[in-house]
Amino acid sequence: MAAPRAVLFDAYGTLFDVYSVALVAEQLFPGQGQALAVLWRDKQIEYTRLVTTSNDGAHYQPFWALTEAALRFACRKLDLPLTPAREQQLMNQYRHLSAFPENRRVLQALKALGVVTGILSNGDPQMLGVAVRSAGLSDLLDHVLSVDAVRRYKTHPAAYALGTDATGLPASQVLFVSSNAWDALGATWFGYRTLWVNRWQQPFEALGTPPTREGSSLDDVLSFFDTAS
Amino acid sequence: MAAPRAVLFDAYGTLFDVYSVALVAEQLFPGQGQALAVLWRDKQIEYTRLVTTSNDGAHYQPFWALTEAALRFACRKLDLPLTPAREQQLMNQYRHLSAFPENRRVLQALKALGVVTGILSNGDPQMLGVAVRSAGLSDLLDHVLSVDAVRRYKTHPAAYALGTDATGLPASQVLFVSSNAWDALGATWFGYRTLWVNRWQQPFEALGTPPTREGSSLDDVLSFFDTAS
């Protein structure tokens, strides 16, 4: 099979390390940081699904707003006192995430191969813009695509179609990379070739469709190009 | 405002007590029963959303199959050895749930008021049939509606529309009752009057739309009829 002509990356957890969020949560709420980070993330994703599925997306809110709502819910549920200052400190972590160390190397290798590169993320354009600039990735990405353009979150097909529309390629010629199993699954269902970056040795979703490949870091993206060109 | 002319109930967690599932999980996996029950339930709901949102429902599987898939995932994730016998034992709990004790009384009161009653559930028809018969509620329910008819899980509007279609009433004249906050939210967005049965003093979803009312048991359904007729 020919090598992919474009590679699209999920952002949060895939290109950008969200672990620092848990560290700040632990500083603010000692002993509860991990529980808060997990519930916050779960709720953030749950809210993207609720607003996408209900009434055909009529209740859409940008990712930043859903992230804030999820934080407020998580603190109420865990009975943690979320002052405005603490909320601002935690939310700011989402603006200034560090990139995983192998990112630049992998993106540079893809550019050297002439492969189109991009992000396809639930994040809203402002969040993504700051994250890409902070990580110094601007010159290595041809596309920074936010689902905000279609007001539907992944795994809605309108969200994944942003990638085929932007690249002008059929999904089968595009590799979609995500460290979120549900995202790798949704992209596989959409028709993309997929790499699930399983950084923490988790089981894949049990819905019967595997990703094209599974890897442990972004370096495994390059395995799709080993025998090609 | 006039009293509702029909009351539709969510099934799992609302009419039927899923707590026994956690008890069996704890017997099978001592010290891990609660964690398994929570993850299993979360994953079950997550899977309903993934198959509903992706590719316009093309990956639909009935609730029983998703419940089984979620159990398998949860055991893998928690590193619990799920033998076929254990799987069967846990799945059987979903077939034979007990009803909350106030159910019959509330349904009888509604029938005495001439109110149309029903279930509107993610469960597939077979699961619901067994549960309703086991709980002895068959004679008190005018409708037992499964989202299987439209192959879209709640909170998809096609799922909620089963209730207006079956009753022939506008959503504003129907009370939808759920102990799941996300379900009460989705039903409110759809246009139903809603009661969130908050049995465990949880915070409501932080997405800006409250249910019509909040209660602590199904008895609170009757509060919608206090000043009417």
Interface residues (C-beta under 8 A of the other chain):
Chain A: D42 E46 Y47 R49 L50 V51 T52 T53 S54 N55 D56 A58 H59 Q61 L66 A69 A70 R72 F73 R76 K77 T155 H156 P157 W182 L185 G186 W189 F190 Q202 P203 E205 A206 L207 G208 T209
Chain B: D42 E46 Y47 R49 L50 V51 T52 T53 S54 N55 D56 A58 H59 Q61 L66 A69 A70 R72 F73 R76 K77 T155 H156 P157 W182 L185 G186 W189 F190 Q202 P203 E205 A206 L207 G208 T209
